Amino acid sequence: MICGISEHPCVTYIVSYHQPTNKPGDRAGEAYTDYEAKTIAIAFSKDPVKDVQALAHETYHAVLWE
């Protein structure tokens, strides 16, 4: 949930994890934020640190967007 200044309501983003694909930008440890759908999709990697870094990075984008 992202809450901003008092005039704006809080916004909830749904986070999902999935197996990586061969698509550009969807390799292991990478993520994508859909601002319209309010979702963050993260491709699993074998390195949990990469997964957390991807989540933090996309959360940062979502906060800036909102």
PDB file of N, H, CA, C and O in Angstrom:
ATOM      1  N   MET A   1       0.844  -1.163   0.000  1.00  0.00           N
ATOM      2  CA  MET A   1       0.000   0.000   0.000  1.00  0.00           C
ATOM      3  C   MET A   1       0.896   1.235   0.000  1.00  0.00           C
ATOM      4  O   MET A   1       1.852   1.332   0.770  1.00  0.00           O
ATOM      5  N   ILE A   2       0.566   2.168  -0.878  1.00  0.00           N
ATOM      6  H   ILE A   2      -0.210   2.089  -1.504  1.00  0.00           H
ATOM      7  CA  ILE A   2       1.320   3.414  -0.989  1.00  0.00           C
ATOM      8  C   ILE A   2       0.383   4.554  -0.606  1.00  0.00           C
ATOM      9  O   ILE A   2      -0.670   4.735  -1.218  1.00  0.00           O
ATOM     10  N   CYS A   3       0.767   5.307   0.393  1.00  0.00           N
ATOM     11  H   CYS A   3       1.622   5.160   0.890  1.00  0.00           H
ATOM     12  CA  CYS A   3      -0.031   6.445   0.838  1.00  0.00           C
ATOM     13  C   CYS A   3       0.796   7.715   0.656  1.00  0.00           C
ATOM     14  O   CYS A   3       1.963   7.773   1.044  1.00  0.00           O
ATOM     15  N   GLY A   4       0.183   8.709   0.069  1.00  0.00           N
ATOM     16  H   GLY A   4      -0.764   8.661  -0.246  1.00  0.00           H
ATOM     17  CA  GLY A   4       0.888   9.954  -0.190  1.00  0.00           C
ATOM     18  C   GLY A   4       0.373  11.081   0.677  1.00  0.00           C
ATOM     19  O   GLY A   4       0.042  10.893   1.847  1.00  0.00           O
ATOM     20  N   ILE A   5       0.313  12.253   0.077  1.00  0.00           N
ATOM     21  H   ILE A   5       0.583  12.406  -0.874  1.00  0.00           H
ATOM     22  CA  ILE A   5      -0.156  13.420   0.812  1.00  0.00           C
ATOM     23  C   ILE A   5      -1.649  13.272   1.106  1.00  0.00           C
ATOM     24  O   ILE A   5      -2.332  12.458   0.485  1.00  0.00           O
ATOM     25  N   SER A   6      -2.135  14.043   2.029  1.00  0.00           N
ATOM     26  H   SER A   6      -1.580  14.705   2.533  1.00  0.00           H
ATOM     27  CA  SER A   6      -3.488  13.856   2.553  1.00  0.00           C
ATOM     28  C   SER A   6      -4.598  13.995   1.525  1.00  0.00           C
ATOM     29  O   SER A   6      -5.672  13.425   1.720  1.00  0.00           O
ATOM     30  N   GLU A   7      -4.386  14.729   0.434  1.00  0.00           N
ATOM     31  H   GLU A   7      -3.514  15.192   0.275  1.00  0.00           H
ATOM     32  CA  GLU A   7      -5.459  14.903  -0.560  1.00  0.00           C
ATOM     33  C   GLU A   7      -5.620  13.691  -1.473  1.00  0.00           C
ATOM     34  O   GLU A   7      -6.591  13.614  -2.227  1.00  0.00           O
ATOM     35  N   HIS A   8      -4.686  12.747  -1.418  1.00  0.00           N
ATOM     36  H   HIS A   8      -3.897  12.809  -0.806  1.00  0.00           H
ATOM     37  CA  HIS A   8      -4.724  11.583  -2.305  1.00  0.00           C
ATOM     38  C   HIS A   8      -4.970  10.308  -1.508  1.00  0.00           C
ATOM     39  O   HIS A   8      -4.377  10.118  -0.446  1.00  0.00           O
ATOM     40  N   PRO A   9      -5.834   9.437  -2.008  1.00  0.00           N
ATOM     41  CA  PRO A   9      -6.093   8.187  -1.287  1.00  0.00           C
ATOM     42  C   PRO A   9      -4.899   7.232  -1.398  1.00  0.00           C
ATOM     43  O   PRO A   9      -4.043   7.383  -2.270  1.00  0.00           O
ATOM     44  N   CYS A  10      -4.863   6.260  -0.507  1.00  0.00           N
ATOM     45  H   CYS A  10      -5.558   6.137   0.201  1.00  0.00           H
ATOM     46  CA  CYS A  10      -3.834   5.224  -0.573  1.00  0.00           C
ATOM     47  C   CYS A  10      -4.122   4.315  -1.768  1.00  0.00           C
ATOM     48  O   CYS A  10      -5.277   4.124  -2.150  1.00  0.00           O
ATOM     49  N   VAL A  11      -3.070   3.762  -2.348  1.00  0.00           N
ATOM     50  H   VAL A  11      -2.132   3.916  -2.038  1.00  0.00           H
ATOM     51  CA  VAL A  11      -3.171   2.885  -3.507  1.00  0.00           C
ATOM     52  C   VAL A  11      -2.508   1.561  -3.149  1.00  0.00           C
ATOM     53  O   VAL A  11      -1.427   1.540  -2.561  1.00  0.00           O
ATOM     54  N   THR A  12      -3.158   0.460  -3.503  1.00  0.00           N
ATOM     55  H   THR A  12      -4.036   0.477  -3.981  1.00  0.00           H
ATOM     56  CA  THR A  12      -2.613  -0.865  -3.219  1.00  0.00           C
ATOM     57  C   THR A  12      -2.107  -1.507  -4.504  1.00  0.00           C
ATOM     58  O   THR A  12      -2.823  -1.561  -5.504  1.00  0.00           O
ATOM     59  N   TYR A  13      -0.885  -1.988  -4.473  1.00  0.00           N
ATOM     60  H   TYR A  13      -0.303  -1.944  -3.660  1.00  0.00           H
ATOM     61  CA  TYR A  13      -0.296  -2.740  -5.583  1.00  0.00           C
ATOM     62  C   TYR A  13      -0.261  -4.218  -5.186  1.00  0.00           C
ATOM     63  O   TYR A  13       0.050  -4.554  -4.044  1.00  0.00           O
ATOM     64  N   ILE A  14      -0.577  -5.082  -6.127  1.00  0.00           N
ATOM     65  H   ILE A  14      -0.830  -4.808  -7.055  1.00  0.00           H
ATOM     66  CA  ILE A  14      -0.504  -6.518  -5.919  1.00  0.00           C
ATOM     67  C   ILE A  14       0.841  -6.994  -6.461  1.00  0.00           C
ATOM     68  O   ILE A  14       1.223  -6.637  -7.575  1.00  0.00           O
ATOM     69  N   VAL A  15       1.563  -7.801  -5.673  1.00  0.00           N
ATOM     70  H   VAL A  15       1.253  -8.091  -4.768  1.00  0.00           H
ATOM     71  CA  VAL A  15       2.855  -8.333  -6.092  1.00  0.00           C
ATOM     72  C   VAL A  15       2.691  -9.816  -6.410  1.00  0.00           C
ATOM     73  O   VAL A  15       2.145 -10.575  -5.610  1.00  0.00           O
ATOM     74  N   SER A  16       3.169 -10.220  -7.587  1.00  0.00           N
ATOM     75  H   SER A  16       3.613  -9.604  -8.237  1.00  0.00           H
ATOM     76  CA  SER A  16       3.124 -11.641  -7.956  1.00  0.00           C
ATOM     77  C   SER A  16       4.501 -12.093  -8.395  1.00  0.00           C
ATOM     78  O   SER A  16       5.307 -11.300  -8.882  1.00  0.00           O
ATOM     79  N   TYR A  17       4.758 -13.367  -8.218  1.00  0.00           N
ATOM     80  H   TYR A  17       4.103 -14.012  -7.822  1.00  0.00           H
ATOM     81  CA  TYR A  17       6.005 -13.985  -8.636  1.00  0.00           C
ATOM     82  C   TYR A  17       5.692 -15.044  -9.688  1.00  0.00           C
ATOM     83  O   TYR A  17       4.662 -15.713  -9.607  1.00  0.00           O
ATOM     84  N   HIS A  18       6.564 -15.198 -10.663  1.00  0.00           N
ATOM     85  H   HIS A  18       7.401 -14.655 -10.728  1.00  0.00           H
ATOM     86  CA  HIS A  18       6.356 -16.198 -11.708  1.00  0.00           C
ATOM     87  C   HIS A  18       7.700 -16.732 -12.183  1.00  0.00           C
ATOM     88  O   HIS A  18       8.749 -16.149 -11.908  1.00  0.00           O
ATOM     89  N   GLN A  19       7.653 -17.838 -12.890  1.00  0.00           N
ATOM     90  H   GLN A  19       6.801 -18.312 -13.113  1.00  0.00           H
ATOM     91  CA  GLN A  19       8.867 -18.411 -13.460  1.00  0.00           C
ATOM     92  C   GLN A  19       9.379 -17.477 -14.563  1.00  0.00           C
ATOM     93  O   GLN A  19       8.574 -16.916 -15.308  1.00  0.00           O
ATOM     94  N   PRO A  20      10.678 -17.301 -14.682  1.00  0.00           N
ATOM     95  CA  PRO A  20      11.222 -16.437 -15.727  1.00  0.00           C
ATOM     96  C   PRO A  20      10.937 -16.995 -17.125  1.00  0.00           C
ATOM     97  O   PRO A  20      10.802 -18.205 -17.311  1.00  0.00           O
ATOM     98  N   THR A  21      10.849 -16.105 -18.081  1.00  0.00           N
ATOM     99  H   THR A  21      10.958 -15.122 -17.930  1.00  0.00           H
ATOM    100  CA  THR A  21      10.642 -16.489 -19.471  1.00  0.00           C
ATOM    101  C   THR A  21      11.840 -16.008 -20.281  1.00  0.00           C
ATOM    102  O   THR A  21      12.769 -15.416 -19.731  1.00  0.00           O
ATOM    103  N   ASN A  22      11.820 -16.253 -21.550  1.00  0.00           N
ATOM    104  H   ASN A  22      11.066 -16.734 -21.998  1.00  0.00           H
ATOM    105  CA  ASN A  22      12.891 -15.772 -22.421  1.00  0.00           C
ATOM    106  C   ASN A  22      12.597 -14.399 -22.995  1.00  0.00           C
ATOM    107  O   ASN A  22      13.366 -13.894 -23.813  1.00  0.00           O
ATOM    108  N   LYS A  23      11.495 -13.784 -22.581  1.00  0.00           N
ATOM    109  H   LYS A  23      10.870 -14.194 -21.917  1.00  0.00           H
ATOM    110  CA  LYS A  23      11.153 -12.460 -23.088  1.00  0.00           C
ATOM    111  C   LYS A  23      12.137 -11.425 -22.543  1.00  0.00           C
ATOM    112  O   LYS A  23      12.603 -11.549 -21.410  1.00  0.00           O
ATOM    113  N   PRO A  24      12.452 -10.414 -23.337  1.00  0.00           N
ATOM    114  CA  PRO A  24      13.322  -9.339 -22.831  1.00  0.00           C
ATOM    115  C   PRO A  24      12.689  -8.682 -21.598  1.00  0.00           C
ATOM    116  O   PRO A  24      11.502  -8.356 -21.608  1.00  0.00           O
ATOM    117  N   GLY A  25      13.471  -8.492 -20.555  1.00  0.00           N
ATOM    118  H   GLY A  25      14.435  -8.756 -20.548  1.00  0.00           H
ATOM    119  CA  GLY A  25      12.974  -7.854 -19.347  1.00  0.00           C
ATOM    120  C   GLY A  25      12.215  -8.794 -18.434  1.00  0.00           C
ATOM    121  O   GLY A  25      11.636  -8.342 -17.446  1.00  0.00           O
ATOM    122  N   ASP A  26      12.196 -10.095 -18.728  1.00  0.00           N
ATOM    123  H   ASP A  26      12.667 -10.463 -19.530  1.00  0.00           H
ATOM    124  CA  ASP A  26      11.477 -11.054 -17.893  1.00  0.00           C
ATOM    125  C   ASP A  26      12.385 -12.235 -17.553  1.00  0.00           C
ATOM    126  O   ASP A  26      11.929 -13.370 -17.415  1.00  0.00           O
ATOM    127  N   ARG A  27      13.668 -11.945 -17.423  1.00  0.00           N
ATOM    128  H   ARG A  27      14.039 -11.023 -17.535  1.00  0.00           H
ATOM    129  CA  ARG A  27      14.609 -12.984 -17.022  1.00  0.00           C
ATOM    130  C   ARG A  27      14.639 -13.071 -15.495  1.00  0.00           C
ATOM    131  O   ARG A  27      14.118 -12.194 -14.805  1.00  0.00           O
ATOM    132  N   ALA A  28      15.238 -14.105 -14.991  1.00  0.00           N
ATOM    133  H   ALA A  28      15.661 -14.817 -15.551  1.00  0.00           H
ATOM    134  CA  ALA A  28      15.301 -14.327 -13.540  1.00  0.00           C
ATOM    135  C   ALA A  28      15.832 -13.102 -12.808  1.00  0.00           C
ATOM    136  O   ALA A  28      16.842 -12.516 -13.199  1.00  0.00           O
ATOM    137  N   GLY A  29      15.134 -12.726 -11.739  1.00  0.00           N
ATOM    138  H   GLY A  29      14.314 -13.202 -11.421  1.00  0.00           H
ATOM    139  CA  GLY A  29      15.543 -11.578 -10.934  1.00  0.00           C
ATOM    140  C   GLY A  29      15.117 -10.243 -11.490  1.00  0.00           C
ATOM    141  O   GLY A  29      15.491  -9.199 -10.954  1.00  0.00           O
ATOM    142  N   GLU A  30      14.336 -10.256 -12.563  1.00  0.00           N
ATOM    143  H   GLU A  30      14.033 -11.103 -12.998  1.00  0.00           H
ATOM    144  CA  GLU A  30      13.847  -9.004 -13.147  1.00  0.00           C
ATOM    145  C   GLU A  30      12.362  -8.852 -12.839  1.00  0.00           C
ATOM    146  O   GLU A  30      11.686  -9.819 -12.485  1.00  0.00           O
ATOM    147  N   ALA A  31      11.867  -7.632 -12.977  1.00  0.00           N
ATOM    148  H   ALA A  31      12.416  -6.847 -13.264  1.00  0.00           H
ATOM    149  CA  ALA A  31      10.480  -7.360 -12.610  1.00  0.00           C
ATOM    150  C   ALA A  31       9.882  -6.301 -13.518  1.00  0.00           C
ATOM    151  O   ALA A  31      10.582  -5.620 -14.267  1.00  0.00           O
ATOM    152  N   TYR A  32       8.560  -6.183 -13.426  1.00  0.00           N
ATOM    153  H   TYR A  32       7.991  -6.735 -12.817  1.00  0.00           H
ATOM    154  CA  TYR A  32       7.825  -5.218 -14.230  1.00  0.00           C
ATOM    155  C   TYR A  32       6.683  -4.655 -13.402  1.00  0.00           C
ATOM    156  O   TYR A  32       6.018  -5.393 -12.675  1.00  0.00           O
ATOM    157  N   THR A  33       6.450  -3.349 -13.509  1.00  0.00           N
ATOM    158  H   THR A  33       6.989  -2.750 -14.100  1.00  0.00           H
ATOM    159  CA  THR A  33       5.333  -2.700 -12.825  1.00  0.00           C
ATOM    160  C   THR A  33       4.324  -2.228 -13.850  1.00  0.00           C
ATOM    161  O   THR A  33       4.670  -1.532 -14.804  1.00  0.00           O
ATOM    162  N   ASP A  34       3.064  -2.615 -13.646  1.00  0.00           N
ATOM    163  H   ASP A  34       2.783  -3.180 -12.871  1.00  0.00           H
ATOM    164  CA  ASP A  34       1.953  -2.145 -14.475  1.00  0.00           C
ATOM    165  C   ASP A  34       1.200  -1.114 -13.642  1.00  0.00           C
ATOM    166  O   ASP A  34       0.463  -1.463 -12.720  1.00  0.00           O
ATOM    167  N   TYR A  35       1.394   0.149 -13.976  1.00  0.00           N
ATOM    168  H   TYR A  35       1.993   0.433 -14.725  1.00  0.00           H
ATOM    169  CA  TYR A  35       0.822   1.228 -13.172  1.00  0.00           C
ATOM    170  C   TYR A  35      -0.695   1.296 -13.288  1.00  0.00           C
ATOM    171  O   TYR A  35      -1.372   1.653 -12.324  1.00  0.00           O
ATOM    172  N   GLU A  36      -1.226   0.965 -14.432  1.00  0.00           N
ATOM    173  H   GLU A  36      -0.676   0.675 -15.215  1.00  0.00           H
ATOM    174  CA  GLU A  36      -2.682   0.997 -14.620  1.00  0.00           C
ATOM    175  C   GLU A  36      -3.356  -0.114 -13.824  1.00  0.00           C
ATOM    176  O   GLU A  36      -4.370   0.116 -13.165  1.00  0.00           O
ATOM    177  N   ALA A  37      -2.789  -1.325 -13.884  1.00  0.00           N
ATOM    178  H   ALA A  37      -1.964  -1.512 -14.419  1.00  0.00           H
ATOM    179  CA  ALA A  37      -3.371  -2.476 -13.184  1.00  0.00           C
ATOM    180  C   ALA A  37      -2.950  -2.528 -11.716  1.00  0.00           C
ATOM    181  O   ALA A  37      -3.480  -3.328 -10.944  1.00  0.00           O
ATOM    182  N   LYS A  38      -1.995  -1.673 -11.330  1.00  0.00           N
ATOM    183  H   LYS A  38      -1.565  -1.023 -11.957  1.00  0.00           H
ATOM    184  CA  LYS A  38      -1.476  -1.630  -9.958  1.00  0.00           C
ATOM    185  C   LYS A  38      -0.892  -2.977  -9.552  1.00  0.00           C
ATOM    186  O   LYS A  38      -1.212  -3.509  -8.489  1.00  0.00           O
ATOM    187  N   THR A  39      -0.026  -3.526 -10.415  1.00  0.00           N
ATOM    188  H   THR A  39       0.234  -3.093 -11.278  1.00  0.00           H
ATOM    189  CA  THR A  39       0.615  -4.808 -10.134  1.00  0.00           C
ATOM    190  C   THR A  39       2.124  -4.720 -10.343  1.00  0.00           C
ATOM    191  O   THR A  39       2.613  -3.932 -11.153  1.00  0.00           O
ATOM    192  N   ILE A  40       2.834  -5.535  -9.604  1.00  0.00           N
ATOM    193  H   ILE A  40       2.436  -6.175  -8.946  1.00  0.00           H
ATOM    194  CA  ILE A  40       4.268  -5.712  -9.767  1.00  0.00           C
ATOM    195  C   ILE A  40       4.490  -7.210  -9.972  1.00  0.00           C
ATOM    196  O   ILE A  40       4.116  -8.015  -9.119  1.00  0.00           O
ATOM    197  N   ALA A  41       5.093  -7.586 -11.095  1.00  0.00           N
ATOM    198  H   ALA A  41       5.397  -6.933 -11.789  1.00  0.00           H
ATOM    199  CA  ALA A  41       5.371  -8.992 -11.410  1.00  0.00           C
ATOM    200  C   ALA A  41       6.873  -9.217 -11.368  1.00  0.00           C
ATOM    201  O   ALA A  41       7.637  -8.502 -12.016  1.00  0.00           O
ATOM    202  N   ILE A  42       7.287 -10.215 -10.603  1.00  0.00           N
ATOM    203  H   ILE A  42       6.666 -10.795 -10.077  1.00  0.00           H
ATOM    204  CA  ILE A  42       8.708 -10.502 -10.429  1.00  0.00           C
ATOM    205  C   ILE A  42       8.999 -11.922 -10.915  1.00  0.00           C
ATOM    206  O   ILE A  42       8.307 -12.871 -10.548  1.00  0.00           O
ATOM    207  N   ALA A  43      10.032 -12.051 -11.745  1.00  0.00           N
ATOM    208  H   ALA A  43      10.595 -11.280 -12.043  1.00  0.00           H
ATOM    209  CA  ALA A  43      10.467 -13.369 -12.213  1.00  0.00           C
ATOM    210  C   ALA A  43      11.421 -13.955 -11.177  1.00  0.00           C
ATOM    211  O   ALA A  43      12.451 -13.358 -10.862  1.00  0.00           O
ATOM    212  N   PHE A  44      11.071 -15.135 -10.648  1.00  0.00           N
ATOM    213  H   PHE A  44      10.235 -15.620 -10.903  1.00  0.00           H
ATOM    214  CA  PHE A  44      11.907 -15.805  -9.650  1.00  0.00           C
ATOM    215  C   PHE A  44      13.335 -15.973 -10.150  1.00  0.00           C
ATOM    216  O   PHE A  44      13.570 -16.171 -11.342  1.00  0.00           O
ATOM    217  N   SER A  45      14.284 -15.893  -9.223  1.00  0.00           N
ATOM    218  H   SER A  45      14.093 -15.732  -8.255  1.00  0.00           H
ATOM    219  CA  SER A  45      15.659 -16.252  -9.525  1.00  0.00           C
ATOM    220  C   SER A  45      16.130 -17.212  -8.442  1.00  0.00           C
ATOM    221  O   SER A  45      15.429 -17.429  -7.454  1.00  0.00           O
ATOM    222  N   LYS A  46      17.294 -17.778  -8.620  1.00  0.00           N
ATOM    223  H   LYS A  46      17.864 -17.602  -9.423  1.00  0.00           H
ATOM    224  CA  LYS A  46      17.846 -18.669  -7.596  1.00  0.00           C
ATOM    225  C   LYS A  46      18.520 -17.886  -6.480  1.00  0.00           C
ATOM    226  O   LYS A  46      18.943 -18.456  -5.474  1.00  0.00           O
ATOM    227  N   ASP A  47      18.614 -16.593  -6.663  1.00  0.00           N
ATOM    228  H   ASP A  47      18.270 -16.129  -7.480  1.00  0.00           H
ATOM    229  CA  ASP A  47      19.251 -15.717  -5.681  1.00  0.00           C
ATOM    230  C   ASP A  47      18.180 -14.853  -5.020  1.00  0.00           C
ATOM    231  O   ASP A  47      17.663 -13.931  -5.651  1.00  0.00           O
ATOM    232  N   PRO A  48      17.834 -15.134  -3.752  1.00  0.00           N
ATOM    233  CA  PRO A  48      16.789 -14.346  -3.093  1.00  0.00           C
ATOM    234  C   PRO A  48      17.131 -12.857  -2.977  1.00  0.00           C
ATOM    235  O   PRO A  48      16.232 -12.018  -2.929  1.00  0.00           O
ATOM    236  N   VAL A  49      18.415 -12.529  -2.934  1.00  0.00           N
ATOM    237  H   VAL A  49      19.146 -13.211  -2.973  1.00  0.00           H
ATOM    238  CA  VAL A  49      18.815 -11.122  -2.867  1.00  0.00           C
ATOM    239  C   VAL A  49      18.399 -10.402  -4.146  1.00  0.00           C
ATOM    240  O   VAL A  49      17.929  -9.266  -4.089  1.00  0.00           O
ATOM    241  N   LYS A  50      18.567 -11.051  -5.301  1.00  0.00           N
ATOM    242  H   LYS A  50      18.949 -11.974  -5.348  1.00  0.00           H
ATOM    243  CA  LYS A  50      18.140 -10.452  -6.572  1.00  0.00           C
ATOM    244  C   LYS A  50      16.633 -10.214  -6.581  1.00  0.00           C
ATOM    245  O   LYS A  50      16.162  -9.189  -7.075  1.00  0.00           O
ATOM    246  N   ASP A  51      15.873 -11.173  -6.026  1.00  0.00           N
ATOM    247  H   ASP A  51      16.255 -12.006  -5.625  1.00  0.00           H
ATOM    248  CA  ASP A  51      14.415 -11.022  -5.983  1.00  0.00           C
ATOM    249  C   ASP A  51      14.008  -9.828  -5.121  1.00  0.00           C
ATOM    250  O   ASP A  51      13.120  -9.060  -5.489  1.00  0.00           O
ATOM    251  N   VAL A  52      14.663  -9.681  -3.976  1.00  0.00           N
ATOM    252  H   VAL A  52      15.385 -10.305  -3.676  1.00  0.00           H
ATOM    253  CA  VAL A  52      14.363  -8.546  -3.093  1.00  0.00           C
ATOM    254  C   VAL A  52      14.783  -7.237  -3.745  1.00  0.00           C
ATOM    255  O   VAL A  52      14.079  -6.235  -3.624  1.00  0.00           O
ATOM    256  N   GLN A  53      15.918  -7.231  -4.432  1.00  0.00           N
ATOM    257  H   GLN A  53      16.490  -8.045  -4.531  1.00  0.00           H
ATOM    258  CA  GLN A  53      16.361  -6.016  -5.130  1.00  0.00           C
ATOM    259  C   GLN A  53      15.364  -5.635  -6.220  1.00  0.00           C
ATOM    260  O   GLN A  53      15.064  -4.455  -6.402  1.00  0.00           O
ATOM    261  N   ALA A  54      14.853  -6.621  -6.940  1.00  0.00           N
ATOM    262  H   ALA A  54      15.096  -7.580  -6.792  1.00  0.00           H
ATOM    263  CA  ALA A  54      13.865  -6.352  -7.987  1.00  0.00           C
ATOM    264  C   ALA A  54      12.587  -5.777  -7.382  1.00  0.00           C
ATOM    265  O   ALA A  54      12.019  -4.826  -7.921  1.00  0.00           O
ATOM    266  N   LEU A  55      12.131  -6.346  -6.267  1.00  0.00           N
ATOM    267  H   LEU A  55      12.592  -7.118  -5.829  1.00  0.00           H
ATOM    268  CA  LEU A  55      10.931  -5.837  -5.599  1.00  0.00           C
ATOM    269  C   LEU A  55      11.147  -4.408  -5.112  1.00  0.00           C
ATOM    270  O   LEU A  55      10.284  -3.554  -5.308  1.00  0.00           O
ATOM    271  N   ALA A  56      12.283  -4.140  -4.483  1.00  0.00           N
ATOM    272  H   ALA A  56      12.985  -4.834  -4.324  1.00  0.00           H
ATOM    273  CA  ALA A  56      12.574  -2.789  -3.991  1.00  0.00           C
ATOM    274  C   ALA A  56      12.628  -1.791  -5.146  1.00  0.00           C
ATOM    275  O   ALA A  56      12.109  -0.680  -5.040  1.00  0.00           O
ATOM    276  N   HIS A  57      13.254  -2.193  -6.240  1.00  0.00           N
ATOM    277  H   HIS A  57      13.675  -3.095  -6.326  1.00  0.00           H
ATOM    278  CA  HIS A  57      13.376  -1.317  -7.408  1.00  0.00           C
ATOM    279  C   HIS A  57      11.992  -0.979  -7.982  1.00  0.00           C
ATOM    280  O   HIS A  57      11.699   0.185  -8.257  1.00  0.00           O
ATOM    281  N   GLU A  58      11.156  -1.988  -8.159  1.00  0.00           N
ATOM    282  H   GLU A  58      11.394  -2.933  -7.935  1.00  0.00           H
ATOM    283  CA  GLU A  58       9.827  -1.745  -8.732  1.00  0.00           C
ATOM    284  C   GLU A  58       8.912  -1.005  -7.757  1.00  0.00           C
ATOM    285  O   GLU A  58       8.064  -0.220  -8.181  1.00  0.00           O
ATOM    286  N   THR A  59       9.075  -1.247  -6.466  1.00  0.00           N
ATOM    287  H   THR A  59       9.764  -1.885  -6.122  1.00  0.00           H
ATOM    288  CA  THR A  59       8.305  -0.497  -5.473  1.00  0.00           C
ATOM    289  C   THR A  59       8.670   0.985  -5.537  1.00  0.00           C
ATOM    290  O   THR A  59       7.803   1.852  -5.429  1.00  0.00           O
ATOM    291  N   TYR A  60       9.944   1.259  -5.711  1.00  0.00           N
ATOM    292  H   TYR A  60      10.647   0.554  -5.799  1.00  0.00           H
ATOM    293  CA  TYR A  60      10.405   2.642  -5.859  1.00  0.00           C
ATOM    294  C   TYR A  60       9.733   3.305  -7.064  1.00  0.00           C
ATOM    295  O   TYR A  60       9.276   4.444  -6.973  1.00  0.00           O
ATOM    296  N   HIS A  61       9.673   2.598  -8.182  1.00  0.00           N
ATOM    297  H   HIS A  61      10.044   1.672  -8.256  1.00  0.00           H
ATOM    298  CA  HIS A  61       8.994   3.131  -9.365  1.00  0.00           C
ATOM    299  C   HIS A  61       7.519   3.414  -9.074  1.00  0.00           C
ATOM    300  O   HIS A  61       6.991   4.458  -9.458  1.00  0.00           O
ATOM    301  N   ALA A  62       6.868   2.481  -8.395  1.00  0.00           N
ATOM    302  H   ALA A  62       7.297   1.634  -8.083  1.00  0.00           H
ATOM    303  CA  ALA A  62       5.448   2.656  -8.076  1.00  0.00           C
ATOM    304  C   ALA A  62       5.225   3.872  -7.170  1.00  0.00           C
ATOM    305  O   ALA A  62       4.285   4.641  -7.373  1.00  0.00           O
ATOM    306  N   VAL A  63       6.083   4.036  -6.190  1.00  0.00           N
ATOM    307  H   VAL A  63       6.847   3.412  -6.026  1.00  0.00           H
ATOM    308  CA  VAL A  63       5.967   5.195  -5.287  1.00  0.00           C
ATOM    309  C   VAL A  63       6.123   6.493  -6.066  1.00  0.00           C
ATOM    310  O   VAL A  63       5.357   7.436  -5.869  1.00  0.00           O
ATOM    311  N   LEU A  64       7.104   6.540  -6.943  1.00  0.00           N
ATOM    312  H   LEU A  64       7.726   5.774  -7.104  1.00  0.00           H
ATOM    313  CA  LEU A  64       7.301   7.754  -7.745  1.00  0.00           C
ATOM    314  C   LEU A  64       6.122   8.008  -8.673  1.00  0.00           C
ATOM    315  O   LEU A  64       5.741   9.159  -8.886  1.00  0.00           O
ATOM    316  N   TRP A  65       5.538   6.949  -9.228  1.00  0.00           N
ATOM    317  H   TRP A  65       5.848   6.014  -9.054  1.00  0.00           H
ATOM    318  CA  TRP A  65       4.396   7.084 -10.113  1.00  0.00           C
ATOM    319  C   TRP A  65       3.199   7.667  -9.376  1.00  0.00           C
ATOM    320  O   TRP A  65       2.516   8.557  -9.884  1.00  0.00           O
ATOM    321  N   GLU A  66       2.954   7.161  -8.186  1.00  0.00           N
ATOM    322  H   GLU A  66       3.508   6.438  -7.774  1.00  0.00           H
ATOM    323  CA  GLU A  66       1.797   7.591  -7.412  1.00  0.00           C
ATOM    324  C   GLU A  66       2.032   8.954  -6.782  1.00  0.00           C
ATOM    325  O   GLU A  66       1.156   9.474  -6.090  1.00  0.00           O
TER     326      GLU A  66
END
